[in-house]
Amino acid sequence: MKNIRPIFVAYYYPPAGGAGLPGSQRSVKFIRYFEMAESLHVLSINPAFYPDTIRLDFDLPLPINEEILIRTGSVDLFDRAMVLRHRVKNRLQGGLGQGSTGKKQTSHTVNQESDIKNRVSLGMKIKDFIHHAYYSPDMMAPWIPGAVKKGVDLVEKNRINIIFATGSPWSSLVAGRKIALKTGIPYIADFRDPWIGNPFFKSKGIFLDKRESKTEWSIVADAALVTVNTDPLRDEFLERYPWLNPEKIITLPNGFDPSDFDGLEDMDRGQPDVIDSEKVIIAHAGFLYGKRDPGPLLSVIEELHKKKPDIASRIVFQQIGDVSLNYDMASRFDFLVKKGNLVLFPQMPYKTCLNMLVRSDVLAVIQPGTRTQVPSKLYDYLCINKPIISITPHDGALGRMIRENRLGFLFDPQDKDAMAVCLTELVEMKKNGLPIIADYPHRDAFDVRHIVRLLENKMADIVNR
């Protein structure tokens, strides 16, 4: 019986791509295959308010599944205050004049300047604190008030009976909880990433860090159900909140959607030439930043040039997407760029990127230093059904998933000898005309259609309690 009337609180939704693509994809994949819902609503932000890191290239025709999409704006009072302050400061400085007084500097004036610097330093600390407090739990916080107001109105006018709020950004979860508390309907808190304990988390100071920990605690405590996208993340929640009923938290992996690959065979014209019958094309799709560094694999290719140049000359690593590492990858691996072993493509529209992956030989996942995360690209890789090279710790979420489900080649970032052997074997297969294929026995378990059925059943249980 179709008695579920959910609202998805999702900051990222098409056309949000770039850094927002994994969030957009998860919501779209879930909504596309809902069957038990009497109605579907999505509460998101107006694309005009997305930050610059969010590309608007995830161009899907909406609605996906007859969902009603509501966009809200965002009022950033802190930003407005800073703009006003800057204007006033410029006007005052223009009135007082600029330049040196021509007076000789004395010890008294040096002390005065020191006092001024101390006051400026204290002022900056206060400003930083106010900045971090205002943008809490994240930079999307200014969206929360408008989202809550609109969400409450939607619940009351459309008889919505359950909320599914997905983060990051964590502002979506805060908004979802506030809507639930104001309307009295249950909500599901969906964690696509770890919040507290995230390896990419930057401290805002003891006070604000504790406040964010308390916010996560409140979201988990008040939720009717908590969903996470990996088993290790679920284990981490149960360890951090020992009072949490294990039945209240379940794993919903991102999964792959076969419909994403419809029509790829018609996209060959105008695409980058990535097919080479003589070379092994290894492709990585997505943003490389922080600890997501392909350096270990690229270093192995460099070493192969010294030891096995014939093998090295037949390997091409393609990076499809932006790169923001603590070094310039093109300069650091200039030798590989010149030899054609390293090819850097800019961020591509989602469908274009998928087409490039389909035309490659091997797909790469770079995930060192994280214990609870599995990149969403892995599920697209599984749907493509090509060999996967994953560079990640064996005991992390990705390593565990690969080992338990036999999903390709797994290498610790330091295990360069094993990587060299693998690359050599792949090249030899290609040279000898042998097909480079994958056979993943548990692949169908990650079909998003099965995952959505689980979510629908859980929603029905909550609504019918």
C-alpha positions in Angstrom: 0.0 0.0 0.0 1.3 3.4 -1.0 1.1 5.2 2.4 4.6 6.8 2.4 4.7 10.6 1.8 8.4 11.5 2.3 10.2 14.8 1.9 13.9 14.5 1.0 16.0 17.3 2.5 18.9 17.4 0.1 21.2 20.4 -0.3 22.7 18.8 -3.4 20.3 18.0 -6.3 20.7 18.3 -10.0 22.2 20.2 -11.7 24.7 20.2 -8.8 27.9 18.4 -10.0 31.6 18.8 -9.3 32.1 18.4 -5.5 28.4 18.1 -5.0 28.0 15.2 -7.5 28.1 12.3 -5.0 25.3 14.0 -2.9 23.2 14.7 -6.0 23.6 11.1 -7.2 22.6 9.5 -4.0 19.3 11.4 -3.8 18.6 10.9 -7.5 19.3 7.1 -7.3 17.0 6.7 -4.3 14.1 8.8 -5.7 14.2 7.3 -9.1 13.2 3.8 -7.9 10.7 4.7 -5.2 7.5 2.6 -5.7 5.7 2.7 -2.4 5.4 6.5 -2.1 2.0 8.2 -2.5 3.9 11.4 -3.2 7.5 12.6 -3.3 8.9 16.0 -2.3 12.5 17.3 -2.5 13.6 20.3 -0.6 16.9 21.8 -1.9 18.6 25.1 -2.5 18.3 27.3 -5.5 21.3 26.5 -7.8 22.1 30.3 -7.9 23.3 29.9 -4.2 25.6 27.0 -4.7 29.3 27.8 -3.9 31.9 28.1 -6.7 33.1 24.5 -6.1 29.8 23.2 -7.2 29.6 22.9 -11.0 26.1 22.9 -12.5 26.8 20.2 -15.0 24.8 17.2 -13.7 22.1 18.0 -16.2 19.3 15.5 -15.7 15.7 16.2 -16.9 13.6 16.8 -13.8 11.5 15.4 -12.3 13.2 12.1 -11.9 10.1 10.2 -10.6 7.3 12.7 -10.5 8.8 14.3 -7.4 7.8 17.8 -6.5 11.0 19.9 -6.2 11.1 23.0 -4.0 14.1 25.3 -4.1 14.8 27.9 -1.4 17.3 30.7 -1.2 19.9 31.5 1.4 20.4 34.7 3.4 24.0 35.1 4.5 24.0 37.8 7.1 27.6 37.4 8.0 28.7 38.0 4.4 26.5 41.1 4.2 28.0 42.4 7.4 31.5 42.0 6.0 30.6 43.7 2.7 29.1 46.6 4.7 32.2 46.8 7.0 34.5 46.8 4.0 32.6 49.7 2.4 32.6 51.7 5.6 36.3 51.1 6.1 37.1 52.2 2.6 35.0 55.3 2.9 36.7 56.3 6.2 40.1 55.6 4.9 39.4 57.7 1.8 38.3 60.6 4.0 41.3 60.5 6.3 43.8 60.2 3.5 46.7 57.7 3.1 50.4 57.7 3.2 53.3 58.3 5.5 53.4 61.2 8.0 57.1 61.6 7.4 57.8 61.5 11.2 60.8 59.7 12.5 59.9 56.4 14.2 60.6 56.4 17.9 60.4 53.7 20.6 57.1 55.2 21.6 55.7 54.8 18.1 57.1 51.3 17.9 55.2 50.4 21.1 52.1 52.0 19.7 52.4 49.9 16.6 52.9 46.7 18.7 49.7 47.5 20.7 47.8 48.0 17.4 49.1 44.7 16.1 48.0 42.9 19.3 44.6 44.5 19.1 44.3 43.6 15.4 45.3 40.0 16.3 42.7 39.8 19.0 40.2 41.3 16.7 40.9 38.7 14.0 40.5 35.9 16.6 37.2 37.3 17.6 36.1 37.7 14.0 37.3 34.1 13.2 35.3 32.8 16.2 32.1 34.6 15.1 32.7 33.4 11.5 33.1 29.8 12.6 30.1 30.0 15.0 27.9 31.5 12.3 28.9 29.0 9.7 28.2 26.0 11.9 27.9 23.2 11.2 29.3 24.2 7.8 29.4 27.0 5.2 25.8 26.1 4.1 24.3 27.1 7.5 22.7 30.3 6.1 20.4 28.0 4.1 18.9 26.4 7.3 16.3 29.0 8.4 14.7 29.3 4.9 14.8 25.5 4.5 13.1 24.9 7.8 10.4 27.5 7.2 9.6 26.1 3.8 9.8 22.5 5.1 7.3 23.1 7.9 5.0 24.6 5.4 5.3 21.7 3.0 4.7 19.1 5.7 1.5 20.9 6.9 0.1 21.4 3.4 1.0 18.1 1.8 0.4 15.6 4.7 4.1 14.6 4.5 4.6 11.8 7.1 8.4 11.2 7.1 11.6 13.2 6.4 14.8 11.8 4.9 17.6 14.3 5.4 21.0 13.5 3.8 24.4 15.0 4.5 27.0 16.2 4.0 26.6 19.1 4.2 25.5 18.7 7.7 23.2 21.7 7.5 20.8 19.4 5.7 20.6 17.1 8.8 20.2 20.1 11.1 17.3 21.4 8.9 15.7 18.0 8.7 15.8 17.6 12.5 14.3 21.1 13.0 11.5 20.4 10.6 10.7 17.2 12.4 10.7 18.8 15.8 8.4 21.6 14.7 5.9 19.2 12.9 6.1 16.1 15.1 6.8 13.7 12.2 9.7 11.2 12.2 12.9 11.7 10.3 15.8 9.6 9.0 19.3 11.0 9.3 21.4 9.8 6.3 25.2 10.1 6.7 27.0 9.8 3.4 30.3 10.6 5.1 31.6 10.6 8.6 31.0 13.9 10.4 32.7 13.7 13.8 36.0 11.9 13.2 36.2 12.7 9.5 39.9 12.7 8.5 39.3 15.9 6.5 37.7 17.7 9.5 39.3 21.0 10.4 39.1 22.1 14.0 37.2 25.3 14.8 38.4 25.4 18.3 37.5 23.4 21.4 34.2 25.2 22.1 32.8 24.9 18.6 34.1 21.4 18.1 32.2 20.3 21.2 29.1 22.1 20.0 29.3 20.2 16.7 29.7 16.9 18.5 26.6 17.7 20.6 24.8 18.6 17.4 25.6 15.2 15.8 24.6 13.5 19.1 21.2 15.3 19.0 20.6 14.4 15.4 21.3 10.7 16.1 19.3 10.7 19.3 16.2 12.2 17.8 16.2 10.3 14.5 13.8 7.5 14.0 16.5 5.8 11.9 20.1 6.5 11.1 21.5 5.4 7.7 25.1 5.3 6.8 26.8 4.2 3.5 29.5 1.8 4.9 29.6 -0.9 7.6 32.8 0.6 9.2 30.9 3.9 9.6 28.1 2.1 11.3 30.6 0.4 13.6 32.0 3.8 14.4 28.6 5.2 15.3 27.8 2.3 17.6 31.2 2.7 19.3 30.7 6.5 19.8 27.1 6.1 21.0 26.9 2.8 22.9 23.4 3.6 24.0 22.2 3.5 20.4 20.0 0.5 19.6 21.9 -1.4 16.8 18.6 -1.8 15.0 18.2 2.0 14.7 21.2 2.3 12.4 21.5 0.5 9.1 23.9 0.5 6.1 22.6 1.8 2.8 25.5 1.8 0.3 25.4 4.2 -2.6 25.0 1.5 -5.2 25.0 1.7 -9.0 22.2 2.7 -11.2 22.2 0.9 -14.6 20.1 3.6 -16.2 23.0 6.0 -15.8 24.7 4.2 -18.7 21.8 4.4 -21.1 22.8 5.9 -24.4 26.5 5.9 -23.9 27.1 4.1 -27.1 25.7 7.2 -28.9 28.3 9.6 -27.4 31.5 8.6 -29.2 31.6 11.6 -31.5 33.5 14.5 -30.1 34.8 12.6 -27.1 38.5 12.6 -26.1 40.4 9.7 -27.8 41.0 7.3 -25.0 41.1 4.0 -26.9 44.5 2.6 -27.8 44.8 -1.1 -28.8 48.5 -1.1 -27.7 48.2 0.5 -24.3 46.6 -0.2 -21.0 44.4 2.8 -20.2 43.9 3.3 -16.4 41.3 5.9 -15.7 40.4 7.8 -12.4 37.3 9.9 -12.3 36.8 12.7 -9.7 38.4 15.3 -7.6 41.9 14.6 -6.3 42.7 16.5 -3.1 44.2 16.1 0.3 45.1 12.5 0.9 43.6 11.3 -2.3 46.9 11.3 -4.1 47.8 9.0 -7.0 51.5 9.7 -6.4 52.3 6.1 -5.3 50.9 4.6 -8.5 52.5 7.2 -10.7 55.9 6.6 -8.9 55.6 3.0 -9.8 55.2 3.9 -13.5 58.3 6.1 -13.2 60.3 3.2 -11.8 59.1 0.8 -14.5 60.6 3.2 -17.0 64.0 2.5 -15.5 63.5 -1.3 -15.1 61.1 -2.3 -17.8 60.8 0.6 -20.3 58.8 -1.5 -22.7 56.1 -2.2 -20.1 56.1 1.4 -18.9 55.6 2.8 -22.4 52.3 0.9 -22.7 50.7 2.4 -19.5 48.5 5.5 -19.5 47.0 7.0 -16.4 44.1 9.4 -17.1 42.9 11.8 -14.4 39.4 13.0 -15.3 38.6 15.9 -13.0 40.2 18.7 -10.9 43.4 18.3 -8.9 44.2 20.2 -5.7 47.1 18.4 -4.0 49.8 20.0 -1.9 52.0 19.9 -5.0 51.6 20.5 -8.7 51.0 17.0 -10.2 51.8 18.0 -13.8 55.2 19.5 -12.7 56.1 16.7 -10.2 55.4 14.0 -12.9 56.5 16.1 -15.9 58.5 13.1 -17.2 55.3 11.0 -17.3 53.3 13.8 -19.0 56.0 14.1 -21.7 56.1 10.3 -22.2 52.3 10.2 -22.5 51.9 8.1 -19.3 49.9 10.8 -17.5 47.0 12.7 -19.2 45.1 15.3 -17.2 41.5 16.0 -18.3 39.4 18.8 -16.7 36.2 18.1 -14.9 33.7 16.6 -17.4 29.9 16.4 -17.3 28.8 13.2 -15.7 27.7 11.3 -18.8 30.8 12.3 -20.7 32.9 11.0 -17.8 31.1 7.7 -17.8 31.7 7.3 -21.5 35.4 7.8 -21.0 35.4 5.2 -18.2 33.6 2.7 -20.4 36.3 3.1 -23.1 39.2 2.6 -20.7 40.8 -0.8 -19.7 41.2 -0.4 -15.9 39.6 1.9 -13.4 41.3 3.4 -10.4 40.2 4.3 -6.9 42.5 6.4 -4.7 41.5 6.4 -1.1 44.4 6.4 1.3 44.1 7.5 4.9 40.3 7.1 5.4 38.8 4.3 7.5 35.1 4.7 7.0 34.5 6.0 3.5 33.9 4.3 0.1 34.0 6.7 -2.9 30.8 6.8 -4.8 32.7 6.3 -8.0 33.3 2.7 -7.0 29.7 1.8 -7.7 29.8 3.3 -11.1 33.0 1.3 -11.7 31.1 -1.9 -10.7 28.3 -1.2 -13.1 30.9 -0.8 -15.9 32.3 -4.1 -14.8 35.9 -3.5 -15.6 39.0 -4.4 -13.5 39.5 -2.0 -10.6 42.7 -1.0 -8.9 42.1 0.4 -5.4 44.9 2.1 -3.5 43.7 2.1 0.1 44.5 0.6 3.5 43.4 -3.0 3.7 41.6 -2.4 7.0 39.5 0.6 5.9 35.9 0.6 4.6 37.0 0.4 1.0 39.6 -2.3 1.6 37.2 -4.4 3.6 34.5 -4.1 1.0 36.9 -5.1 -1.8 38.3 -8.1 0.2 34.8 -9.4 1.3 33.3 -9.0 -2.2 36.3 -9.7 -4.3 36.1 -6.4 -6.2 39.4 -6.2 -8.0 43.0 -5.4 -7.1 43.8 -4.0 -3.6 47.0 -2.3 -2.8 48.3 -0.5 0.3 49.8 2.9 -0.8 53.2 1.7 0.3 53.1 -1.6 -1.6 54.7 -0.4 -4.8 56.3 -3.8 -5.7 52.8 -5.4 -5.9 51.5 -2.5 -8.0 54.4 -3.0 -10.4 53.7 -6.7 -10.7 50.0 -6.0 -11.4 50.7 -3.3 -14.0 53.2 -5.7 -15.8 50.7 -8.5 -15.9 48.0 -6.2 -17.3 50.3 -5.0 -20.1 51.4 -8.5 -20.9 47.7 -9.5 -21.3 47.1 -6.6 -23.7 50.2 -7.4 -25.7 49.2 -11.0 -26.1 45.6 -10.1 -27.1 44.0 -11.4 -24.0 40.8 -9.6 -22.8 41.2 -7.5 -19.7 37.9 -8.4 -18.0 36.3 -8.5 -14.5 34.0 -11.0 -12.9 32.5 -9.7 -9.7 30.4 -12.5 -8.1 28.6 -10.1 -5.6 28.1 -7.2 -8.0 24.3 -7.3 -8.1 24.2 -6.7 -4.3 25.1 -3.1 -5.0 22.3 -2.5 -7.6 20.6 0.6 -6.2 17.1 -0.9 -6.9 17.7 -3.5 -4.1 18.9 -0.8 -1.8 15.8 1.4 -2.4 13.5 -1.5 -1.5 15.2 -1.7 1.9 14.8 2.0 2.5 11.1 1.9 1.5 10.4 -0.9 3.8 12.1 0.9 6.7 10.1 4.0 6.0 6.9 2.0 5.9 7.7 0.5 9.3 8.4 3.9 10.8 5.2 5.5 9.4 3.0 2.6 10.4 4.2 2.3 14.0 
